Every structure is written in structure tokens, then in C-alpha cells.
Amino acid sequence: MTQQLTDLADHLDATDPLAHVRDRFLLPEGVVYLDGNSLGPLPAAVPPALEDVVHRQWGTDLIRSWNTHDWWQAPLRVGDAIGALIGAAPGQTVAGDSTSVQLFTALSAAAELRPDRPLLVTDPDHFPTDRYLADSVARLHGRQVRRIAPADLPEFLDEHGDQVAVISYSPVDFRSGELHDVAALTQAAHRVGAMALWDLCHAAGAMPVHLDDLGVDFAVGCGYKFLSGGPGAPAFLYAAERHHDAWRTPLSGWTGHAEPFGLQADYVPAPGIARARIGTPPILSLLALEAALTAFDGVDLAQVRAKSLSLTGFFLRCADALLAPEGFEAVTPAEPEIRASQVSLRHPHAYGLIQALAAQGVVADMRAPDILRFGVNALYTSHHDVLTAATRLRRITAAGDYDPAPQEAGTVT
């Protein structure tokens, strides 16, 4: 069976139309990196870009670079570059701040556009910050939160839709890798007059999203996962153009003013997406993200999606043949249409196994209490990477060559 899997990996990698894109990343020698769904690797374009920003733009041109190197427009320029990857026409996406800040902005703005509706609806299995911020926005706006699983949302909206201000979901379950139907759930929200907000952290750059075509109202996402913008890279906020005249942002920062250098006493929001700007842009990280996005130049996201499904499908096949006999259970759906860009496996010793894998040159992560996650990125992951991870994991498990102790509190996983 291992030889059959090796032969198949050889064939799939030899016919991969995106194989050349791997050279756009500085991957460490001898490391199989399957954690890009947490932190993308370093794109080759980033170090020279930062070298220029630090030594020439900042070091030599100093404060003049806000104009001469167009630093001031970086949030909008980088936002449009991200917008091109998520199906957004120019002028609807801004980059800056963290995902949590952008989510707070989007949730608050969406809720205010439906002032007479008391409910904010979100996924009970959403990433924690999404759940925490839904509670925070509800408290500040005098609303209530309902936690409804995506599969149950259409029925809930049929019964309570006239009370729902906004639904807040992710296309991807961050633990299992299950892919939800953005189109169907957005349409279900709109049928009852609710706003639809999507967290694209695990989708942007991994698959086509088509925000404009789907009629999404708001979306947010991070810059450090599949976009590979670096640790803590700026997040992004999308607001559909049809809301630009009416929406209000909760944080009225000076850079979101219509005339930021007029230094007026009262706040007047900038037109369009620019009003979502809050404070001084983090130029070093923004320009690192801008350079990272060039890894997508000339890349067809339909091919990215097709290769991603090939990689995850192959991993599931490896898991069935090599890992199921060792006690691993696949959590990620086998059906391609509901599978995102990761494979999650369940094992009671997930933490120790992930640590042992890292010591063997395979970097992945885990989510408490018992999920091993393997993220694939079609821009640089190969089928042989996947096979290497599965074979090394089988060897470690069969030999008992790992510490079964649970993770310690506070440990980054």
C-alpha cells in the first residue's frame, strides 16, 4: 500500500500545474510544513520588500514616504489586492488592525443597519474571538446572541428571522475543516431581511469566495494564514458598496475622517470603505503583507481549490490506509464539496503526537482536546509532503515514540 501511495504522489506532483509556485516561498530545508492554516510560511518577496521599506523608505526618505511611497494609501491599496482574491470589486476592502477589531467593526455596523431587530446569530462552534465579540457587541447595542449551528440556521431563520439583525459565521469549521454553504446561508439571511457577515480567516487565499456575486454584506479575515503576510499581519474588512452611504463604524478614528489632516473638531466619516480606517497604519506589516500577496500573481484560484481538494483527498486516503489501524479517526468530511483546506484527525494523544511530529520535521498543530490539524496550501504543499506526514505519524504512533501527557496550560498549539 505504501508503494501505491508513493506512486500516486509521484503522479499527482508531476502533473501539478501549480508546482512552480512553491519557489515563491522560503521553506526550510528538510521541513514538511502543514501549519499554514495557522501561520503561512515566508514568501520570497517579503525580505527584499522589508529591506527596502526599512532602509530606503523609512531610513532615507523618512516622513516624506507617507506621500512619496504612498504609505498613506496602503490600507486601501492592500485591501483591494485582498479584495481581488475574495471576489470583491475595488473600493470595498480595507486592510489594517486585527481580525478582532475588524470583526467588532463589522458586527457593530451590521447591527446598526438593523436597529429594530434584537438578535445576533452565530455558530456555537465558531472560533472563540467570534463568539466573544458577538457577546460584546450584543451587550453594547442592547441585543441578544443566539448560537445556532449552520445546519440548523435555515430552520431558525424561518421561525425567528424577523428578529434577526445579523448572522455571523465562517465558511470553514476551524476544528474539523468542514466547509459550509456561504451562498445558501447568505440567501437564507437575506430572505428574512437580516445581514450576513462572514469570517474568511480559513478561506481567503485557499479557495474562490465570490463575495460580490453572493451578495454578502460584510466580511473579515486575517492576513497571516493562507495569505502568508507574517505573524500578526493586518486583517481586512469588506463592506459591500450598497451599504457605504448608510453604515456607521463604532470606532471613529482620525484616519477614517473625511479630511484627516484638516484636524477638525468633529468627526465626519470618509466616504466608502475608507471610513473603516481607525488609527495610523502599521506600515511595516502592511507592506510585508502587500509583498506576500504577489505570490498569487498569475494564479487561478480555481486551480488552487482543485489542488487543495486533491491534497486533502490524498491525505484522507493515506489516513485510511496508514493511520486508521493506529487508532486515528478522520474528522474532516470525505465529500469534496464540504471539505476545506485541512485534514483533521482525532486521537487521544494529539498534543504529544504533534510535538513528536515536529521533532521529526513535520510541522502541524492541534486543537484541544484531541484534534490533530494538517493544513494544506496549494501554492506550496506537495502530495509527497502529505505522504511524508502520514508515514512519519504512523511510525511514531506504532513505536510509542511520543509523550502522551496532555498539553500544559498556556502552551501555544
One Martini backbone bead per residue (centre of mass of N, CA, C, O) as a GRO file, in nm:
protein
  413
    1MET     BB    1   0.057   0.063  -0.020
    2THR     BB    2   0.293   0.264  -0.002
    3GLN     BB    3   0.374   0.240  -0.303
    4GLN     BB    4   0.107   0.339  -0.418
    5LEU     BB    5   0.122   0.617  -0.283
    6THR     BB    6   0.388   0.704  -0.409
    7ASP     BB    7   0.300   0.685  -0.705
    8LEU     BB    8   0.069   0.888  -0.679
    9ALA     BB    9   0.238   1.127  -0.584
   10ASP     BB   10   0.414   1.144  -0.830
   11HIS     BB   11   0.186   1.203  -1.033
   12LEU     BB   12   0.054   1.454  -0.899
   13ASP     BB   13   0.316   1.628  -0.898
   14ALA     BB   14   0.385   1.608  -1.209
   15THR     BB   15   0.073   1.741  -1.277
   16ASP     BB   16   0.119   2.016  -1.137
   17PRO     BB   17   0.035   2.352  -1.216
   18LEU     BB   18   0.163   2.474  -0.918
   19ALA     BB   19   0.462   2.389  -0.859
   20HIS     BB   20   0.620   2.664  -0.917
   21VAL     BB   21   0.512   2.832  -0.663
   22ARG     BB   22   0.698   2.721  -0.437
   23ASP     BB   23   0.939   2.928  -0.509
   24ARG     BB   24   0.779   3.173  -0.347
   25PHE     BB   25   0.907   3.014  -0.100
   26LEU     BB   26   1.082   2.991   0.226
   27LEU     BB   27   1.156   2.679   0.284
   28PRO     BB   28   1.273   2.468   0.493
   29GLU     BB   29   1.496   2.240   0.508
   30GLY     BB   30   1.339   1.934   0.589
   31VAL     BB   31   1.041   2.060   0.590
   32VAL     BB   32   0.705   1.992   0.675
   33TYR     BB   33   0.440   2.225   0.601
   34LEU     BB   34   0.110   2.201   0.796
   35ASP     BB   35   0.049   2.533   0.920
   36GLY     BB   36  -0.088   2.758   0.722
   37ASN     BB   37  -0.368   2.781   0.893
   38SER     BB   38  -0.197   2.968   1.106
   39LEU     BB   39   0.100   3.006   0.948
   40GLY     BB   40   0.249   3.129   0.704
   41PRO     BB   41   0.501   3.133   0.514
   42LEU     BB   42   0.776   3.271   0.362
   43PRO     BB   43   0.793   3.489   0.126
   44ALA     BB   44   1.032   3.590  -0.104
   45ALA     BB   45   0.925   3.899  -0.127
   46VAL     BB   46   0.960   4.015   0.167
   47PRO     BB   47   1.257   4.082   0.245
   48PRO     BB   48   1.313   4.301   0.020
   49ALA     BB   49   1.079   4.483   0.097
   50LEU     BB   50   1.170   4.543   0.390
   51GLU     BB   51   1.446   4.650   0.323
   52ASP     BB   52   1.337   4.898   0.172
   53VAL     BB   53   1.154   5.019   0.389
   54VAL     BB   54   1.370   5.055   0.611
   55HIS     BB   55   1.624   5.188   0.449
   56ARG     BB   56   1.480   5.384   0.243
   57GLN     BB   57   1.199   5.488   0.324
   58TRP     BB   58   1.268   5.533   0.627
   59GLY     BB   59   1.581   5.592   0.650
   60THR     BB   60   1.579   5.822   0.413
   61ASP     BB   61   1.275   5.949   0.363
   62LEU     BB   62   1.095   5.920   0.588
   63ILE     BB   63   0.809   6.110   0.618
   64ARG     BB   64   0.780   6.135   0.302
   65SER     BB   65   0.661   5.840   0.247
   66TRP     BB   66   0.359   5.897   0.272
   67ASN     BB   67   0.386   6.009  -0.029
   68THR     BB   68   0.624   5.893  -0.213
   69HIS     BB   69   0.520   5.578  -0.113
   70ASP     BB   70   0.215   5.560  -0.034
   71TRP     BB   71   0.135   5.487   0.265
   72TRP     BB   72  -0.151   5.608   0.308
   73GLN     BB   73  -0.286   5.393   0.087
   74ALA     BB   74  -0.231   5.100   0.188
   75PRO     BB   75  -0.506   4.997   0.304
   76LEU     BB   76  -0.649   5.016   0.019
   77ARG     BB   77  -0.450   4.867  -0.164
   78VAL     BB   78  -0.442   4.601  -0.005
   79GLY     BB   79  -0.743   4.559  -0.001
   80ASP     BB   80  -0.772   4.520  -0.310
   81ALA     BB   81  -0.586   4.273  -0.329
   82ILE     BB   82  -0.771   4.099  -0.154
   83GLY     BB   83  -1.035   4.140  -0.307
   84ALA     BB   84  -0.942   3.973  -0.561
   85LEU     BB   85  -0.953   3.694  -0.374
   86ILE     BB   86  -1.285   3.750  -0.274
   87GLY     BB   87  -1.476   3.894  -0.488
   88ALA     BB   88  -1.392   4.213  -0.489
   89ALA     BB   89  -1.435   4.507  -0.569
   90PRO     BB   90  -1.319   4.795  -0.569
   91GLY     BB   91  -1.370   4.978  -0.260
   92GLN     BB   92  -1.443   4.730  -0.015
   93THR     BB   93  -1.142   4.703   0.104
   94VAL     BB   94  -0.958   4.684   0.416
   95ALA     BB   95  -0.639   4.725   0.576
   96GLY     BB   96  -0.611   4.646   0.924
   97ASP     BB   97  -0.558   4.550   1.201
   98SER     BB   98  -0.748   4.317   1.351
   99THR     BB   99  -0.979   4.081   1.347
  100SER     BB  100  -1.127   4.176   1.601
  101VAL     BB  101  -1.168   4.467   1.513
  102GLN     BB  102  -1.313   4.408   1.245
  103LEU     BB  103  -1.544   4.248   1.373
  104PHE     BB  104  -1.655   4.470   1.551
  105THR     BB  105  -1.716   4.663   1.322
  106ALA     BB  106  -1.907   4.480   1.153
  107LEU     BB  107  -2.115   4.405   1.370
  108SER     BB  108  -2.198   4.691   1.445
  109ALA     BB  109  -2.283   4.789   1.165
  110ALA     BB  110  -2.496   4.571   1.111
  111ALA     BB  111  -2.675   4.626   1.358
  112GLU     BB  112  -2.739   4.929   1.284
  113LEU     BB  113  -2.893   4.843   1.011
  114ARG     BB  114  -3.080   4.677   1.245
  115PRO     BB  115  -3.229   4.834   1.504
  116ASP     BB  116  -3.514   4.643   1.546
  117ARG     BB  117  -3.322   4.392   1.601
  118PRO     BB  118  -3.224   4.164   1.867
  119LEU     BB  119  -3.048   3.952   1.688
  120LEU     BB  120  -2.751   3.755   1.717
  121VAL     BB  121  -2.604   3.512   1.496
  122THR     BB  122  -2.417   3.215   1.581
  123ASP     BB  123  -2.169   2.983   1.620
  124PRO     BB  124  -2.097   2.752   1.865
  125ASP     BB  125  -1.813   2.668   1.685
  126HIS     BB  126  -1.673   2.910   1.683
  127PHE     BB  127  -1.439   3.110   1.715
  128PRO     BB  128  -1.392   3.265   2.005
  129THR     BB  129  -1.380   3.567   1.912
  130ASP     BB  130  -1.657   3.561   1.772
  131ARG     BB  131  -1.820   3.501   2.030
  132TYR     BB  132  -1.722   3.726   2.214
  133LEU     BB  133  -1.801   3.966   2.021
  134ALA     BB  134  -2.099   3.912   2.009
  135ASP     BB  135  -2.143   3.966   2.308
  136SER     BB  136  -2.031   4.255   2.311
  137VAL     BB  137  -2.220   4.383   2.100
  138ALA     BB  138  -2.482   4.309   2.238
  139ARG     BB  139  -2.431   4.468   2.497
  140LEU     BB  140  -2.385   4.754   2.362
  141HIS     BB  141  -2.676   4.722   2.179
  142GLY     BB  142  -2.907   4.558   2.317
  143ARG     BB  143  -2.869   4.252   2.257
  144GLN     BB  144  -2.887   3.912   2.135
  145VAL     BB  145  -2.764   3.580   2.151
  146ARG     BB  146  -2.751   3.316   1.907
  147ARG     BB  147  -2.671   2.964   1.894
  148ILE     BB  148  -2.634   2.829   1.562
  149ALA     BB  149  -2.610   2.591   1.361
  150PRO     BB  150  -2.578   2.581   1.028
  151ALA     BB  151  -2.788   2.347   0.978
  152ASP     BB  152  -3.015   2.524   1.161
  153LEU     BB  153  -3.057   2.809   1.040
  154PRO     BB  154  -3.296   2.806   0.840
  155GLU     BB  155  -3.509   2.725   1.053
  156PHE     BB  156  -3.464   2.962   1.243
  157LEU     BB  157  -3.534   3.183   1.032
  158ASP     BB  158  -3.824   3.091   0.979
  159GLU     BB  159  -3.909   3.157   1.289
  160HIS     BB  160  -3.696   3.435   1.360
  161GLY     BB  161  -3.609   3.642   1.129
  162ASP     BB  162  -3.753   3.920   1.225
  163GLN     BB  163  -3.517   3.935   1.472
  164VAL     BB  164  -3.271   3.942   1.278
  165ALA     BB  165  -2.983   4.123   1.208
  166VAL     BB  166  -2.732   3.903   1.226
  167ILE     BB  167  -2.504   3.691   1.073
  168SER     BB  168  -2.214   3.489   1.211
  169TYR     BB  169  -1.975   3.329   1.002
  170SER     BB  170  -1.802   3.048   0.868
  171PRO     BB  171  -1.702   2.849   0.606
  172VAL     BB  172  -1.505   2.723   0.836
  173ASP     BB  173  -1.421   2.472   1.040
  174PHE     BB  174  -1.141   2.491   1.239
  175ARG     BB  175  -1.136   2.188   1.327
  176SER     BB  176  -1.257   1.999   1.078
  177GLY     BB  177  -1.296   2.143   0.775
  178GLU     BB  178  -1.571   2.224   0.723
  179LEU     BB  179  -1.790   2.327   0.461
  180HIS     BB  180  -1.991   2.591   0.407
  181ASP     BB  181  -2.283   2.756   0.271
  182VAL     BB  182  -2.274   3.072   0.179
  183ALA     BB  183  -2.505   3.111  -0.018
  184ALA     BB  184  -2.742   2.983   0.141
  185LEU     BB  185  -2.709   3.151   0.409
  186THR     BB  186  -2.732   3.428   0.284
  187GLN     BB  187  -3.012   3.388   0.158
  188ALA     BB  188  -3.159   3.324   0.423
  189ALA     BB  189  -3.107   3.600   0.550
  190HIS     BB  190  -3.232   3.782   0.322
  191ARG     BB  191  -3.526   3.672   0.331
  192VAL     BB  192  -3.544   3.816   0.641
  193GLY     BB  193  -3.350   4.087   0.647
  194ALA     BB  194  -3.064   4.004   0.703
  195MET     BB  195  -2.738   4.004   0.781
  196ALA     BB  196  -2.412   3.908   0.631
  197LEU     BB  197  -2.135   3.757   0.809
  198TRP     BB  198  -1.785   3.678   0.727
  199ASP     BB  199  -1.523   3.457   0.820
  200LEU     BB  200  -1.209   3.423   0.617
  201CYS     BB  201  -0.951   3.296   0.747
  202HIS     BB  202  -1.001   2.987   0.602
  203ALA     BB  203  -1.039   3.110   0.283
  204ALA     BB  204  -0.847   3.319   0.212
  205GLY     BB  205  -0.652   3.184  -0.056
  206ALA     BB  206  -0.794   2.877  -0.073
  207MET     BB  207  -1.050   3.003  -0.227
  208PRO     BB  208  -1.319   3.081  -0.372
  209VAL     BB  209  -1.581   3.333  -0.283
  210HIS     BB  210  -1.771   3.569  -0.407
  211LEU     BB  211  -1.903   3.819  -0.258
  212ASP     BB  212  -2.060   3.982  -0.468
  213ASP     BB  213  -2.226   3.749  -0.599
  214LEU     BB  214  -2.355   3.665  -0.302
  215GLY     BB  215  -2.429   3.932  -0.127
  216VAL     BB  216  -2.249   4.014   0.082
  217ASP     BB  217  -2.206   4.246   0.340
  218PHE     BB  218  -1.980   4.116   0.534
  219ALA     BB  219  -1.614   4.092   0.593
  220VAL     BB  220  -1.346   3.896   0.733
  221GLY     BB  221  -0.978   3.876   0.793
  222CYS     BB  222  -0.668   3.745   0.771
  223GLY     BB  223  -0.299   3.770   0.682
  224TYR     BB  224  -0.144   3.482   0.810
  225LYS     BB  225  -0.230   3.245   0.651
  226PHE     BB  226  -0.295   3.205   0.325
  227LEU     BB  227  -0.144   3.496   0.278
  228SER     BB  228   0.142   3.521   0.425
  229GLY     BB  229   0.201   3.806   0.609
  230GLY     BB  230   0.256   3.722   0.897
  231PRO     BB  231   0.286   3.783   1.214
  232GLY     BB  232   0.014   3.974   1.275
  233ALA     BB  233  -0.119   4.049   1.035
  234PRO     BB  234  -0.325   4.224   0.879
  235ALA     BB  235  -0.644   4.275   0.839
  236PHE     BB  236  -0.984   4.257   0.701
  237LEU     BB  237  -1.247   4.461   0.539
  238TYR     BB  238  -1.579   4.407   0.418
  239ALA     BB  239  -1.800   4.634   0.229
  240ALA     BB  240  -2.066   4.678   0.069
  241GLU     BB  241  -2.146   4.934  -0.137
  242ARG     BB  242  -2.457   4.957  -0.058
  243HIS     BB  243  -2.358   5.060   0.253
  244HIS     BB  244  -2.183   5.331   0.239
  245ASP     BB  245  -2.406   5.554   0.316
  246ALA     BB  246  -2.511   5.410   0.607
  247TRP     BB  247  -2.271   5.326   0.754
  248ARG     BB  248  -2.134   5.268   1.088
  249THR     BB  249  -1.867   5.312   1.291
  250PRO     BB  250  -1.749   5.257   1.625
  251LEU     BB  251  -1.453   5.374   1.534
  252SER     BB  252  -1.348   5.716   1.537
  253GLY     BB  253  -1.093   5.769   1.359
  254TRP     BB  254  -0.877   5.984   1.201
  255THR     BB  255  -0.833   5.810   0.929
  256GLY     BB  256  -1.168   5.808   0.884
  257HIS     BB  257  -1.171   6.084   0.790
  258ALA     BB  258  -1.242   6.301   0.539
  259GLU     BB  259  -1.012   6.508   0.693
  260PRO     BB  260  -0.741   6.419   0.861
  261PHE     BB  261  -0.564   6.704   0.814
  262GLY     BB  262  -0.783   6.915   0.931
  263LEU     BB  263  -0.843   6.885   1.236
  264GLN     BB  264  -1.123   6.852   1.339
  265ALA     BB  265  -1.356   6.850   1.593
  266ASP     BB  266  -1.537   6.673   1.409
  267TYR     BB  267  -1.680   6.390   1.289
  268VAL     BB  268  -1.623   6.283   0.943
  269PRO     BB  269  -1.684   6.053   0.731
  270ALA     BB  270  -1.560   5.878   0.506
  271PRO     BB  271  -1.589   5.751   0.216
  272GLY     BB  272  -1.667   5.446   0.230
  273ILE     BB  273  -1.417   5.228   0.335
  274ALA     BB  274  -1.234   5.452   0.477
  275ARG     BB  275  -1.401   5.468   0.752
  276ALA     BB  276  -1.252   5.197   0.870
  277ARG     BB  277  -1.044   5.361   0.957
  278ILE     BB  278  -0.847   5.451   1.248
  279GLY     BB  279  -0.535   5.438   1.257
  280THR     BB  280  -0.223   5.420   1.216
  281PRO     BB  281  -0.056   5.256   0.997
  282PRO     BB  282   0.118   4.942   0.972
  283ILE     BB  283   0.358   4.950   0.751
  284LEU     BB  284   0.539   4.704   0.772
  285SER     BB  285   0.304   4.490   0.767
  286LEU     BB  286   0.157   4.587   0.514
  287LEU     BB  287   0.405   4.554   0.314
  288ALA     BB  288   0.443   4.256   0.367
  289LEU     BB  289   0.164   4.172   0.266
  290GLU     BB  290   0.187   4.287  -0.017
  291ALA     BB  291   0.423   4.104  -0.099
  292ALA     BB  292   0.286   3.829  -0.041
  293LEU     BB  293   0.053   3.857  -0.262
  294THR     BB  294   0.244   3.795  -0.515
  295ALA     BB  295   0.207   3.480  -0.505
  296PHE     BB  296  -0.075   3.518  -0.683
  297ASP     BB  297   0.044   3.571  -0.942
  298GLY     BB  298  -0.125   3.408  -1.199
  299VAL     BB  299  -0.338   3.272  -1.014
  300ASP     BB  300  -0.583   3.024  -1.003
  301LEU     BB  301  -0.831   2.958  -0.774
  302ALA     BB  302  -0.938   2.701  -0.906
  303GLN     BB  303  -0.666   2.552  -0.885
  304VAL     BB  304  -0.636   2.572  -0.584
  305ARG     BB  305  -0.888   2.409  -0.515
  306ALA     BB  306  -0.819   2.150  -0.670
  307LYS     BB  307  -0.554   2.089  -0.517
  308SER     BB  308  -0.664   2.087  -0.234
  309LEU     BB  309  -0.848   1.840  -0.281
  310SER     BB  310  -0.622   1.650  -0.358
  311LEU     BB  311  -0.465   1.667  -0.091
  312THR     BB  312  -0.694   1.588   0.107
  313GLY     BB  313  -0.775   1.327  -0.032
  314PHE     BB  314  -0.497   1.193  -0.003
  315PHE     BB  315  -0.478   1.209   0.302
  316LEU     BB  316  -0.728   1.036   0.362
  317ARG     BB  317  -0.610   0.788   0.228
  318CYS     BB  318  -0.365   0.764   0.413
  319ALA     BB  319  -0.524   0.746   0.678
  320ASP     BB  320  -0.677   0.486   0.614
  321ALA     BB  321  -0.417   0.305   0.560
  322LEU     BB  322  -0.211   0.409   0.811
  323LEU     BB  323  -0.393   0.531   1.074
  324ALA     BB  324  -0.644   0.374   1.154
  325PRO     BB  325  -0.485   0.124   1.281
  326GLU     BB  326  -0.373   0.349   1.514
  327GLY     BB  327  -0.652   0.523   1.605
  328PHE     BB  328  -0.750   0.706   1.381
  329GLU     BB  329  -0.984   0.981   1.313
  330ALA     BB  330  -1.171   1.120   1.078
  331VAL     BB  331  -1.320   1.453   1.063
  332THR     BB  332  -1.306   1.518   0.784
  333PRO     BB  333  -1.467   1.535   0.511
  334ALA     BB  334  -1.494   1.341   0.218
  335GLU     BB  335  -1.653   1.550   0.080
  336PRO     BB  336  -1.551   1.792  -0.131
  337GLU     BB  337  -1.790   2.014  -0.102
  338ILE     BB  338  -1.720   2.001   0.243
  339ARG     BB  339  -1.403   2.071   0.196
  340ALA     BB  340  -1.129   2.208   0.294
  341SER     BB  341  -0.771   2.303   0.380
  342GLN     BB  342  -0.798   2.033   0.569
  343VAL     BB  343  -0.688   1.782   0.812
  344SER     BB  344  -0.865   1.600   1.062
  345LEU     BB  345  -0.761   1.425   1.358
  346ARG     BB  346  -0.834   1.173   1.598
  347HIS     BB  347  -0.660   1.172   1.924
  348PRO     BB  348  -0.579   1.141   2.259
  349HIS     BB  349  -0.253   1.229   2.171
  350ALA     BB  350  -0.220   1.494   2.006
  351TYR     BB  351   0.001   1.666   2.137
  352GLY     BB  352   0.238   1.461   2.141
  353LEU     BB  353   0.234   1.399   1.834
  354ILE     BB  354   0.297   1.685   1.732
  355GLN     BB  355   0.571   1.707   1.874
  356ALA     BB  356   0.699   1.457   1.739
  357LEU     BB  357   0.670   1.553   1.449
  358ALA     BB  358   0.846   1.806   1.472
  359ALA     BB  359   1.106   1.636   1.542
  360GLN     BB  360   1.057   1.502   1.232
  361GLY     BB  361   0.979   1.761   1.030
  362VAL     BB  362   0.660   1.801   1.109
  363VAL     BB  363   0.431   2.070   1.072
  364ALA     BB  364   0.167   2.115   1.298
  365ASP     BB  365  -0.149   2.090   1.475
  366MET     BB  366  -0.370   2.157   1.761
  367ARG     BB  367  -0.697   2.085   1.914
  368ALA     BB  368  -0.870   2.090   2.170
  369PRO     BB  369  -0.815   1.778   2.288
  370ASP     BB  370  -0.797   1.569   1.990
  371ILE     BB  371  -0.677   1.752   1.741
  372LEU     BB  372  -0.531   1.706   1.431
  373ARG     BB  373  -0.375   1.945   1.211
  374PHE     BB  374  -0.369   1.971   0.839
  375GLY     BB  375  -0.242   2.210   0.638
  376VAL     BB  376  -0.313   2.319   0.307
  377ASN     BB  377  -0.121   2.467   0.029
  378ALA     BB  378  -0.125   2.495  -0.314
  379LEU     BB  379   0.142   2.676  -0.343
  380TYR     BB  380   0.344   2.442  -0.165
  381THR     BB  381   0.206   2.179  -0.144
  382SER     BB  382   0.259   1.832  -0.149
  383HIS     BB  383   0.197   1.498  -0.175
  384HIS     BB  384   0.463   1.417  -0.032
  385ASP     BB  385   0.412   1.571   0.224
  386VAL     BB  386   0.165   1.408   0.310
  387LEU     BB  387   0.300   1.129   0.314
  388THR     BB  388   0.517   1.195   0.521
  389ALA     BB  389   0.328   1.259   0.754
  390ALA     BB  390   0.184   0.982   0.767
  391THR     BB  391   0.435   0.796   0.803
  392ARG     BB  392   0.551   0.932   1.058
  393LEU     BB  393   0.301   0.902   1.234
  394ARG     BB  394   0.290   0.597   1.229
  395ARG     BB  395   0.570   0.540   1.348
  396ILE     BB  396   0.534   0.689   1.617
  397THR     BB  397   0.283   0.536   1.715
  398ALA     BB  398   0.383   0.239   1.695
  399ALA     BB  399   0.641   0.310   1.893
  400GLY     BB  400   0.572   0.524   2.117
  401ASP     BB  401   0.729   0.814   2.025
  402TYR     BB  402   0.576   0.969   2.282
  403ASP     BB  403   0.399   1.204   2.477
  404PRO     BB  404   0.084   1.158   2.647
  405ALA     BB  405   0.070   1.420   2.760
  406PRO     BB  406  -0.085   1.690   2.813
  407GLN     BB  407  -0.120   2.000   2.774
  408GLU     BB  408  -0.014   2.294   2.877
  409ALA     BB  409  -0.084   2.571   3.011
  410GLY     BB  410  -0.029   2.821   2.757
  411THR     BB  411   0.023   2.661   2.511
  412VAL     BB  412   0.120   2.674   2.192
  413THR     BB  413  -0.080   2.514   1.909
   0.00000   0.00000   0.00000
